[in-house]
Amino acid sequence: MQNLLFPSDPTSAADSSCEAVLFRDLKWVDRSPTVVIEPLLNGQPTGHLHRVPLHPEGFIGFDTRTDALEQAGLTTNRWCSGYAQALREETGFRQVPCPEHATIDKGKQCARCAARDEFSAMHGIHRGLPLTPAAESYAALEHWLYIATFPDGTSKVGTASALSRPRRLDEQAVACATYVAHAHNGRQVRVLEDMVSAEAQLVQVKQNAAKYRAWTNPLPAPDLKRAHEQAVSLATWTLQEAALFEDALDEEQIISEPWAPSRPMARAYASLRAEDREPISAYPTVLDAAHGFHVLGAAGKFLVAHFGDPDQAFLINTHELQNRALLPYGRLTEPPQTQDSLF
């Protein structure tokens, strides 16, 4: 079977003669999951990023065993992800590979790439952080404020630009979400974000590990619905107060537009529905082991996969793989035991 991450990989087990790759990210392109990989040559990143669209029943196999990586001359550390650079000829950003090919112990970037990054200042533009002229064109775009609720019932407030809507929410692995305000630009939306965060007591960040736990232990659907409606109500009340008594936005900028999951997310969201729920089991770490599975779908950075039985689905956390070297592996591995399988 063809390995989506290693198109030339033979169907046998791991073959160290095949080129290794860096797993850069799981992104959403046109509302479909797409893996971004970077080939390694002589143990070093090549700087050439490849997008691999995922499709139902596609096979993915990789090896992250420490001894296999070391035997192939590869580090087990993460590599720097590079930095975002604003486009000059059009509006937006592109990801530039780390010029030093640095490895890192924590985070996503080395210190030099963190200093080079032109997108990070976007989070502080309403507090006076300067932007490059090219980044200013992005900040001038229309933006939206949203409220996202996760399967454990917790909610957050966030923003999306005209270029990142609905992709921003697709990448968040939310249970449900609603756009609550339409801002003129990036500065205004971040003022609103801080305001709603403070007044409605909504966080602006939910860590990946917490999202994963939420998806593998979700609340009942009616409880999720109530939690989301309450968070949206608090945010909307805050915005209405600001429209009446402050100069932060006009009343007509307050909206209520639900986000809806796309078709490739269907299997994941079947685990959250009120009736005929199809559970997804947690999967152990993907580090220091070989894995081979078929893709059923995805939600955010998580893949829904099976190991030969489509009715027994597992949630694979690809965040663990970000910016790490992978070797090819060419066959299905045994699924882990679930609680149900023990009886």
C-alpha positions in Angstrom: 0.0 0.0 0.0 1.2 3.5 -0.8 2.4 5.5 2.2 1.1 9.1 2.0 4.1 10.5 3.8 6.6 8.5 1.7 5.3 8.0 -1.8 8.3 5.9 -2.8 8.2 3.8 0.4 8.0 0.0 -0.3 5.2 -2.0 1.3 7.6 -3.8 3.6 8.5 -2.6 7.1 10.8 0.4 7.8 13.5 0.8 5.2 16.3 3.2 6.3 17.4 3.5 2.7 14.3 5.7 2.0 14.7 9.4 2.6 13.5 10.6 6.0 11.2 13.6 6.3 10.3 16.3 8.9 6.7 16.3 9.9 6.1 20.1 9.8 2.3 20.3 10.5 -1.2 19.2 9.9 -3.0 22.1 8.2 -6.4 22.6 6.7 -6.5 23.7 3.0 -9.9 24.3 1.4 -11.4 22.8 4.5 -9.5 19.5 4.1 -6.6 18.1 6.1 -3.2 18.4 4.6 0.1 17.2 6.0 3.1 19.5 5.4 6.4 17.6 5.2 10.0 18.6 4.5 12.4 16.0 3.0 15.7 15.5 4.8 18.9 15.1 2.9 22.0 13.8 4.7 20.2 14.4 7.9 19.5 18.1 7.2 16.3 19.9 6.2 16.2 20.7 2.5 14.0 23.8 2.9 11.5 22.4 0.4 8.0 22.0 1.9 5.5 19.6 0.4 1.8 19.5 1.0 0.2 16.0 1.1 -3.6 16.0 1.0 -5.1 13.3 3.2 -8.0 11.2 1.9 -10.2 8.5 3.6 -8.5 5.2 4.0 -5.2 6.6 3.0 -2.3 4.8 4.7 0.3 6.5 6.9 3.3 4.7 8.3 6.2 6.2 10.1 8.9 5.2 12.6 10.0 7.5 15.5 12.0 4.9 17.4 15.1 6.5 19.0 17.5 3.7 17.9 16.2 3.7 14.3 16.6 7.5 14.1 20.1 7.4 15.6 21.1 4.6 13.3 20.0 6.7 10.4 22.0 9.7 11.7 19.0 11.7 12.7 18.4 13.7 15.8 15.4 13.0 18.1 15.1 16.7 18.9 12.7 19.0 17.3 13.9 21.3 14.4 13.2 25.0 14.3 10.0 25.7 12.3 11.4 28.8 10.7 9.6 32.1 10.7 6.7 33.9 9.1 7.5 36.6 6.5 4.9 39.0 5.1 4.4 38.8 1.4 5.4 41.9 -0.6 3.5 41.3 -3.8 0.2 40.3 -2.2 -1.4 40.2 1.2 -0.5 37.4 3.6 2.4 35.5 5.0 4.7 32.7 4.0 6.7 30.3 6.1 10.5 30.7 5.6 12.7 27.7 6.7 15.2 28.3 9.4 18.5 29.5 7.7 20.6 27.8 10.4 18.7 24.5 10.4 18.7 24.8 14.2 17.4 22.1 16.6 15.4 23.3 19.6 14.6 21.9 23.1 11.3 23.6 23.5 8.7 25.7 21.6 8.7 25.9 17.8 11.4 28.4 16.9 15.0 29.1 17.7 15.8 32.5 19.1 16.9 33.9 15.8 13.8 32.9 13.9 11.6 34.2 16.8 13.3 37.6 16.3 12.8 37.4 12.5 9.1 36.5 12.7 6.8 39.2 11.2 3.5 37.7 12.3 4.1 37.6 16.0 3.7 41.4 16.3 0.1 41.0 15.1 -0.9 39.9 18.5 0.2 43.2 20.0 -0.6 45.8 17.3 -3.5 47.2 19.4 -0.8 47.9 22.1 1.5 49.8 19.7 3.8 47.0 18.4 5.2 48.1 15.1 4.6 46.1 11.9 6.4 46.0 8.6 4.6 47.7 5.7 3.8 44.3 4.2 2.4 43.1 7.5 0.3 46.3 7.8 -1.7 45.3 4.7 -2.7 42.1 6.5 -3.7 44.0 9.6 -5.9 46.2 7.4 -8.0 43.2 6.4 -11.5 42.6 7.9 -11.3 40.3 10.9 -13.9 38.3 12.9 -14.1 37.6 16.6 -15.3 34.1 17.5 -16.2 32.0 20.5 -15.1 28.4 20.4 -16.2 25.6 22.7 -14.3 22.4 23.1 -15.7 18.9 23.8 -15.0 19.3 27.6 -17.3 22.3 27.7 -14.6 24.9 28.1 -14.6 27.9 25.7 -12.2 30.5 24.3 -12.3 33.7 22.4 -10.2 34.1 19.2 -9.8 36.0 15.9 -9.8 35.2 12.2 -8.9 37.3 9.3 -10.6 37.5 5.9 -7.8 35.2 4.7 -8.0 32.7 7.5 -11.8 32.2 7.9 -12.9 29.4 8.3 -9.4 27.8 8.3 -8.6 29.3 11.7 -11.5 27.4 13.3 -10.9 24.3 11.3 -7.4 24.1 12.8 -8.7 24.6 16.4 -10.4 21.2 16.9 -13.5 22.9 18.4 -16.7 21.2 19.2 -18.7 24.2 18.1 -18.1 27.8 17.4 -19.8 31.1 16.6 -18.6 34.3 15.1 -19.8 37.1 17.3 -18.3 40.3 15.8 -17.1 41.6 12.5 -14.2 44.0 12.9 -12.9 46.6 10.5 -9.3 45.4 10.9 -6.8 43.5 13.0 -6.3 46.2 15.5 -10.0 46.5 16.3 -10.5 42.8 16.6 -7.7 42.4 19.1 -9.2 45.2 21.3 -12.5 43.3 21.2 -10.7 40.0 22.0 -9.0 41.4 25.1 -12.3 43.0 26.2 -14.3 39.8 25.9 -11.6 37.8 27.5 -11.5 40.0 30.5 -15.2 40.7 30.9 -16.6 37.3 30.0 -13.7 35.4 31.7 -12.8 33.5 28.5 -9.3 32.4 27.8 -7.5 33.2 24.5 -5.5 30.0 24.3 -6.3 26.3 25.0 -3.3 24.0 24.9 -3.1 21.1 22.5 -2.9 18.5 25.3 -6.0 19.9 26.9 -7.9 19.7 23.6 -6.8 16.1 23.1 -8.1 15.2 26.6 -11.4 16.9 25.8 -11.9 15.0 22.5 -11.2 11.6 24.2 -13.6 12.4 27.1 -16.3 14.6 25.7 -19.4 15.9 27.6 -22.9 14.8 26.4 -24.1 16.8 23.5 -26.8 18.8 25.4 -24.2 19.9 28.0 -21.9 21.1 25.2 -24.7 23.0 23.6 -25.5 24.8 26.8 -21.9 25.6 27.5 -21.5 27.1 24.1 -24.7 29.2 24.3 -23.6 30.5 27.7 -20.2 31.6 26.4 -21.7 33.2 23.3 -24.3 35.0 25.5 -21.6 36.4 27.8 -19.4 37.6 24.9 -22.4 39.2 23.1 -23.5 41.0 26.3 -19.9 42.4 26.6 -19.9 43.6 23.0 -23.4 45.2 23.4 -22.2 47.0 26.5 -19.1 48.2 24.6 -21.3 49.4 21.7 -23.5 51.4 24.0 -21.1 52.9 26.4 -17.6 52.8 24.7 -16.1 53.5 21.4 -14.8 50.0 20.7 -17.4 49.0 18.0 -20.7 49.9 16.4 -23.8 47.8 17.3 -24.2 46.5 13.7 -20.8 44.9 14.0 -22.2 42.4 16.5 -23.2 39.2 14.7 -24.1 35.6 15.3 -22.8 33.3 12.6 -22.2 29.6 13.4 -19.2 27.8 12.2 -19.9 24.3 10.8 -17.5 21.3 10.4 -16.5 20.2 6.9 -17.0 16.8 5.4 -13.6 15.4 6.3 -14.4 16.1 9.9 -17.5 14.0 9.9 -16.1 10.9 11.7 -14.6 13.0 14.4 -17.8 14.9 15.0 -19.8 11.7 15.1 -18.2 11.1 18.5 -19.9 14.3 19.8 -23.5 14.0 18.4 -26.5 13.5 20.7 -27.7 10.2 19.2 -25.8 7.2 17.8 -22.5 8.6 19.0 -19.5 6.8 17.6 -16.7 7.0 20.2 -13.0 7.6 19.5 -10.4 6.0 21.7 -7.3 7.7 23.0 -4.0 6.6 21.4 -0.7 6.4 23.2 2.1 8.7 22.3 3.4 8.4 18.7 7.0 9.1 19.9 9.7 6.4 20.1 7.6 3.7 18.2 6.6 2.6 14.7 3.0 3.2 13.6 1.0 2.2 10.6 -2.7 3.1 10.2 -5.5 4.2 7.8 -7.0 7.7 8.0 -10.7 8.1 8.6 -10.8 11.9 9.0 -9.4 14.7 11.2 -10.2 17.5 13.6 -7.7 20.3 14.1 -4.3 18.7 14.7 -5.8 15.2 15.4 -6.2 12.4 12.9 -9.0 9.8 13.3 -7.5 6.5 12.3 -8.0 2.7 12.4 -5.6 -0.2 12.3 -7.6 -2.6 10.2 -11.1 -2.3 11.7 -12.9 1.0 10.7 -15.3 0.5 13.6 -12.5 0.8 16.1 -11.3 4.4 15.7 -8.4 6.1 17.5 -7.4 9.7 17.9 -3.8 10.4 16.8 -2.2 13.6 18.1 0.0 14.9 15.3 1.1 17.8 17.5 3.6 15.4 19.0 5.2 15.0 15.6 5.6 18.7 14.7 9.1 19.5 13.5 10.4 16.0 14.2 12.2 13.5 11.9 10.2 10.5 10.7 11.4 7.3 9.0 9.1 5.3 6.7 7.2 2.3 8.0 5.2 0.2 5.5 2.7 -1.9 7.3 -0.2 -1.7 9.7 0.6 -2.0 13.4 -1.5 -3.6 16.0 -4.1 -1.3 17.7 -3.6 -0.6 21.4 -6.0 -2.3 23.8 -9.0 -0.2 24.7 -11.0 -0.6 28.0 -13.7 -2.4 26.1 -11.3 -4.9 24.5 -10.1 -6.0 28.0 -13.5 -7.7 28.8 
